[in-house]
Amino acid sequence: MGNSIAGGESVTEPKGMTQALIAREFFGVQLHYADVLSAKAEMPLVDAITSHTNFHRLFAYGNLSKQSADPDFLALASRVADIRNADERLDTLIHAYADRPPDPWPSDRFAFGNHFACEAPNAADVVRIHFRNRFNDDAYGPLHASNFNQRRVDLTEMFSFVADRWPNAKVVVGQSWLYNTEAYCRLFPPAYAASRAPLSGPRPIHGLSTWGQFLDFRGHAKPAVVERFKASLHALDVAQPWLSFPYQVLTTSAPMQAFRDEYGV
Ligand SMILES: CC(C)(COP(=O)(O)OP(=O)(O)OC[C@H]1O[C@@H](n2cnc3c(N)ncnc32)[C@H](O)[C@@H]1OP(=O)(O)O)[C@@H](O)C(=O)NCCC(=O)NCCS
């Protein structure tokens, strides 16, 4: 079973100011989006900050698809929304973030290596998989070609675990902006990558499955991607705000057999 861990990390050290400062531009683009959405949709800014950014999850208050907003987070969002100056808003957010613990994998996930996790099969024997990144100072990021072999080792371990633990698992699914990139798709069976299709329908945008596209592997926002996005927001369609993001969330699906064949498990 290797290093699979239900529940992920147990580290509770606060993030600290160094890590928080790295996130400044990433926070900035999300606050900017919240501002535009709030104005165009006539939505209170505190609601836009709470439900349409990645902050609630990033600040380790949990996933808003599965819970209601945490009162402490709401108090912070309300404080930030009351500040008029953009830099002061960011300062407030960054100071609050520095004091927060890391956001671990949710407790229902089984983690493999530093980047992959899966959930137990649902009632229809469908297994959902996930990717995350721990920001670091390595020479290359986790999806760089030089790390391809190690990622395949991680995935082989994960699917070997799935095959052993849940022999009836039928289908594997995913959902992420990452499926727009060759660097991610090349890690998986061709049939899985080829199945990708945009996620449609109204939803709040609060996951890294969308917001992750603004980040590099060190945790800094990618300046060119951020600037292009900000410049495009004048055309934000409040009925379908997700369409304003450079990459859409793509859903993927393939039979478990394709993964058994691909990784030899
Ligand atoms: C995924 C992540 C590590 C990529 O960051 P990065 O600095 O580009 O790092 P990597 O070096 O790992 O990846 C580089 C590879 O990805 C490709 N890539 C990265 N961003 C890309 C983009 N926007 N479009 C196309 N390809 C992209 C590069 O071309 C490169 O591929 P190559 O080696 O074949 O040249 C970073 O965006 C991140 O940490 N995001 C947050 C986590 C996340 O998004 N999770 C999704 C949860 S569903």
PDBQT file of the ligand as one rigid body, heavy atoms in Angstrom, charges set to zero:
ROOT
HETATM    1  C1  LIG A 301       0.042  22.574 -11.861  1.00  0.00    +0.000 C 
HETATM    2  C2  LIG A 301       1.202  23.484 -11.545  1.00  0.00    +0.000 C 
HETATM    3  C3  LIG A 301       2.186  22.763 -10.647  1.00  0.00    +0.000 C 
HETATM    4  C4  LIG A 301       1.900  23.868 -12.873  1.00  0.00    +0.000 C 
HETATM    5  O1  LIG A 301       2.881  24.852 -12.562  1.00  0.00    +0.000 OA
HETATM    6  P1  LIG A 301       4.149  25.112 -13.487  1.00  0.00    +0.000 P 
HETATM    7  O2  LIG A 301       4.993  26.135 -12.811  1.00  0.00    +0.000 OA
HETATM    8  O3  LIG A 301       3.673  25.398 -14.863  1.00  0.00    +0.000 OA
HETATM    9  O4  LIG A 301       4.918  23.798 -13.315  1.00  0.00    +0.000 OA
HETATM   10  P2  LIG A 301       5.450  22.467 -13.929  1.00  0.00    +0.000 P 
HETATM   11  O5  LIG A 301       6.903  22.672 -14.211  1.00  0.00    +0.000 OA
HETATM   12  O6  LIG A 301       5.086  21.379 -12.988  1.00  0.00    +0.000 OA
HETATM   13  O7  LIG A 301       4.683  22.185 -15.280  1.00  0.00    +0.000 OA
HETATM   14  C5  LIG A 301       5.264  22.524 -16.435  1.00  0.00    +0.000 C 
HETATM   15  C6  LIG A 301       4.616  21.742 -17.558  1.00  0.00    +0.000 C 
HETATM   16  O8  LIG A 301       3.217  22.019 -17.575  1.00  0.00    +0.000 OA
HETATM   17  C7  LIG A 301       2.882  22.712 -18.764  1.00  0.00    +0.000 C 
HETATM   18  N1  LIG A 301       1.935  23.774 -18.405  1.00  0.00    +0.000 N 
HETATM   19  C8  LIG A 301       1.853  24.424 -17.219  1.00  0.00    +0.000 A 
HETATM   20  N2  LIG A 301       0.916  25.383 -17.294  1.00  0.00    +0.000 NA
HETATM   21  C9  LIG A 301       0.396  25.314 -18.530  1.00  0.00    +0.000 A 
HETATM   22  C10 LIG A 301      -0.592  26.036 -19.206  1.00  0.00    +0.000 A 
HETATM   23  N3  LIG A 301      -1.245  27.036 -18.623  1.00  0.00    +0.000 N 
HETATM   24  N4  LIG A 301      -0.879  25.703 -20.488  1.00  0.00    +0.000 NA
HETATM   25  C11 LIG A 301      -0.230  24.698 -21.104  1.00  0.00    +0.000 A 
HETATM   26  N5  LIG A 301       0.734  23.965 -20.515  1.00  0.00    +0.000 NA
HETATM   27  C12 LIG A 301       1.045  24.282 -19.250  1.00  0.00    +0.000 A 
HETATM   28  C13 LIG A 301       4.194  23.262 -19.284  1.00  0.00    +0.000 C 
HETATM   29  O9  LIG A 301       4.170  23.418 -20.688  1.00  0.00    +0.000 OA
HETATM   30  C14 LIG A 301       5.183  22.196 -18.858  1.00  0.00    +0.000 C 
HETATM   31  O10 LIG A 301       5.175  21.096 -19.723  1.00  0.00    +0.000 OA
HETATM   32  P3  LIG A 301       6.544  20.566 -20.423  1.00  0.00    +0.000 P 
HETATM   33  O11 LIG A 301       7.411  19.998 -19.328  1.00  0.00    +0.000 OA
HETATM   34  O12 LIG A 301       6.084  19.545 -21.406  1.00  0.00    +0.000 OA
HETATM   35  O13 LIG A 301       7.138  21.786 -21.072  1.00  0.00    +0.000 OA
HETATM   36  C15 LIG A 301       0.690  24.811 -10.895  1.00  0.00    +0.000 C 
HETATM   37  O14 LIG A 301      -0.196  25.446 -11.803  1.00  0.00    +0.000 OA
HETATM   38  C16 LIG A 301      -0.005  24.609  -9.570  1.00  0.00    +0.000 C 
HETATM   39  O15 LIG A 301       0.621  24.280  -8.584  1.00  0.00    +0.000 OA
HETATM   40  N6  LIG A 301      -1.335  24.817  -9.551  1.00  0.00    +0.000 N 
HETATM   41  C17 LIG A 301      -2.119  24.632  -8.324  1.00  0.00    +0.000 C 
HETATM   42  C18 LIG A 301      -2.614  23.221  -8.191  1.00  0.00    +0.000 C 
HETATM   43  C19 LIG A 301      -3.740  22.907  -9.156  1.00  0.00    +0.000 C 
HETATM   44  O16 LIG A 301      -3.962  23.582 -10.146  1.00  0.00    +0.000 OA
HETATM   45  N7  LIG A 301      -4.464  21.852  -8.855  1.00  0.00    +0.000 N 
HETATM   46  C20 LIG A 301      -5.590  21.444  -9.643  1.00  0.00    +0.000 C 
HETATM   47  C21 LIG A 301      -6.588  20.877  -8.713  1.00  0.00    +0.000 C 
HETATM   48  S1  LIG A 301      -7.944  20.149  -9.605  1.00  0.00    +0.000 SA
ENDROOT
TORSDOF 0
